[in-house]
Amino acid sequence: MTTRNVGQPFVRRDGRAKVTGEARYSYEVAVPDAVYGVLVTSGIAKGRIVEIDTSAAEREAGVLAVISHKNALRLPGEPHLEGPDRVVQALQDDRIRYSNQPIAVAVADTFERAVHAAMLVRVNAEVAAHTVRVEDELHNAFPHKIMAGGKLQEPDESHGDVAAGLVAGAARVEEAYETPFETHNPLEPHATVASWSGDRLTVYDASQWVFAVKKKLAKGFGIPPENVRVVTKFVGGAFGCKGSAWSHVVIAALAAKQVARPVKLALSRHQMFGPVGGRPRTRQKVAVAAQRDGKLTAIRHETVSPTSRFDVFVEASALQARHLYASPNIESRHRIVRLDIGTPTFMRAPGESSGSFALESAMDELAHRLEMDPLALRLASYAEKDPADGKPFSSKSLRACYQEGARRFGWEKRPRTPRSQTRSGQFVGMGMATAMYPANFAPAQALARMLPDGSAQVESGTIDLGTGAYTVFAQIAADELGLPFEKVRFDLGDSDMPEAPIAAGSMTAASVGSAVLVASRALRDRLIRTAIVDSASPLHGLAPIEIRAEDGRLVATSGKSDSYVELIRRAGGKPIEERGKTAPGDEREKFSMHGFGAHFAEVLVDPDLGTVHVSRMVGVFATGRILNARTARSQFLGGMVWGIGMALHEHSVFDEKLGRIMTRDLSDYHVAVNADVGSIEPLFLEEEDAHVDPAGVKGAGELGLCGAAAAIANAVFNATGKRIRELPITPDKLL
Amino acid sequence: MMRLPRFRYLAPRKLSEAAAALADLGTQASVLAGGTDLLPNMKRRQQTPATLVGLREIRALRARSGDPGSGMTLGALTRLSEIEHDSAIAANWPALAQAAASVATPPLRNMGTLGGNLCLDTRCSYYDQGPEWRAAIGYCMKKDGEICWVAPGSPRCWAVTSTDTAPVLCALGAEVTLVSAQGERRIPVEDLFADDGIEHLTKKPGEILSAVHLQKPTPDARSTYVKLRRRGSFDFPVLGIAASARLRADGTVEEARIFLSGTGSRPTNAAEAVAFLAGRKLTDEDVLREAAESIAHVARPLQNTDFSMSWRKQAAREFAARALRNLLP
């Protein structure tokens, strides 16, 4: 494969459309005769609806219906799937299970009238005692299998004798760490447009996985899956919360059926807090011990996170402890508790981001105790093989990431002791942490089609979350087909297209990229075969191995060539297409597959006020082949900035008495703004990985966040001598 | 969902017409300046005026007169971004430029006005919520309800002032003109505010804040505004400290004025610190620290303000010291 296009920093193909507003997000798709649905959500955390008075709303002009459990059509099926799906509340009963649960939908001819009608709905609820505090349910904590990397994993794993290993070390750290509830809050809120035609349903949804939405709706409404088409052309951020179809998706389809009009339904920003997931709070305990030379004698990582009463999500914070550092004794344990909250869900690097904060903070504490450089401690226990099962890594350039990162960052200038370096009255601190994220890969399909004009159309029903899918897959196809980038169009986001996996888990580039590669290669081979059997082709009679694709032509080693345009014209002038399909094979059994990286952060901490500014971050990542240097850089950049938000700001605050989240919008759910971000330098070291997947890609979406918050927390310790074990690191914790 | 309720909009071209309209409508009407505070509040149904009297067509409210040599009058509709970028203001009343520059974000400063920022509604976690949220807890006394969720036994509302320019204008001894159908009055900015989360302005419903008058700065005048917030931009103050002073060459304080934002329902006057400082040398670190301690003492933290009480006390002291140091040449 020649790589004239792959790796190039092409600008996003959809960039201009998005910036000019030409790109239509799901809610903006023009559907004739559409009406507007606005949700009424629960004001209490637990109870039963005794009475719901919709009469005032129904009397208003333009209101078509107010649908609640009292008059909602009974769904013939359960709208729930195996796998990463969530149990939904689609107005089927009177029970309130969490705050902000959808309990009714007002449908009107304009959005404003629907808003108005929703505000007129009066709910009389019988309030039941709720629990939203993890502490109150710890006695009922239980283990549950973990859905991660496309498979179920055991909650507990142990090898060696951790208790003995912890005692055997020259130094030991045993501490508790906490991360708070966080809410995804992509700029584009969840939105669904549902339109029925008889028993056929078309849905435009803000989704990371059109195929799951399709199957879920088909199941709920008792219709064949082929009757449902789901389209998602543009997504304004998702980060996991759009990975499963939540209640409002089913409600939009239900309302559309009931009023016999297409219904558009979007969540308000406030409705993003609760009914559509979030990262659950974690309470973690980490114990690590090492010999004087830094070799780890034991690692123990335990975590408890909450889920809802009616569904299970496990924040798999302790998974990476199984694979990250070499130690003869490693133990990891996951427990969950049930609370009266909406089900939490995957949020960028679920498990790895929250877990790396704890594990990588503990490693920093251990280094401090050993009076060792934190980087040297990590190198002392560098895992040459996966500690969990002894498998070799398909590729691992972590050592090079450490070295390059340390060099670029100037790690040798790190203050040896806390509070020893100041810059304009602020303490300077430097910290580092390791990043690791599994190289996930799931079955995917794609179609490649050569058109009579010699350009190619390639498609797969994947999603571009803002990641660059529209762009990078065209790059892969262009190289396989020997076409310039401009001659390949890649289309996505439609359940009528070849099936793709959920656009999550940093696996889209690997999975869909491989399918695109296989489909394009199949198409090229088909075109070669067409040429060699065509007596009018200059390539007639040659062996396929003598022919390559280049500049829109098939070129033989002898120099003879045939163009795609001529070839198709002679073959009847019809487009020629091939499908490609990939799936993980045995390599997954033979190798351990992960992307790795190293974060280095510098912070300035005000000694009097405790305010923290991240002045500099360098992240070096090695995650297989980079498809597009620009879009990959943006992903790492985004991950690192998110790390600043996670370390210093993000927190969905509960009022525990009310059982409700107090944070309600982006003015009080704080994420980092430009003024909070100093210099951010993401770099990547390219790897050739022959085992991971046909595209040689390990994924970039989540790796940049893993370890980022820990590097900042470690830098804060280096600056102040204060170890903050509970995120976010707010100034009050530092005084 | 964030949509405005129904309202009537009036767009008078003259201040007298606006005042007449307000006189007719009484408490049913609100004045609309830049709208960056009022309109979101209306979307959340925190304020539900039947009529908005828009001021934007009234040219006089954009006028500016005077100069640093004699004192300056800024029309109430002067945009925060104009103040932020005005070199005369930065040179003579630096605290005002600093405060304006620290409000929200550039787009909001392009819309937000000086008069509007002075009249900013008070804030509270139980009040700054959507209608559904407030309905679910039976509202609070600031709007539609009976009790205070911050201090359930309290007879008063504890919502907090969050304006950045108000403490500065108090510290600068500025004045405002209030115009109504009955005429106009000019009062110190300090007297514009009352210590109540609901009735936080002494401005009567029929009155329009038309102008802000800045005193001529003396050659030895210095001023500063420091704002503590959770992140670098786009945030209300956790604590804002405005200080102005006249200093002799040897650092002796002739006169000082210090006001705080984010600590109570009105800008808090650090009167004790001011009295202590008079005649003392700010260059003396002990004096400075004792004054800072005194300022921190009035930065009384409440449950509805950000961060823990102990942090606020400690941070207020250090932050006050920083503000005072800013006054030194």
Interface residues (C-beta under 8 A of the other chain):
Chain A: V38 V40 T41 G43 I44 F111 E112 V115 H116 A118 M119 S268 R269 H270 D608 L609 G610 T611 H613 L648 H649 L658 R660 M662 R664 S667 D668 H670 A672 V673 N674 A675 D676 T730 P731 D732 L735
Chain B: M1 M2 R3 R45 S125 D128 Q129 G130 P131 E132 W133 A135 A136 I137 L228 R230 R231 G232 S233 F234 D235 F307 S308 S310 W311 R312 Q314 A315 E318 F319 A321 R322
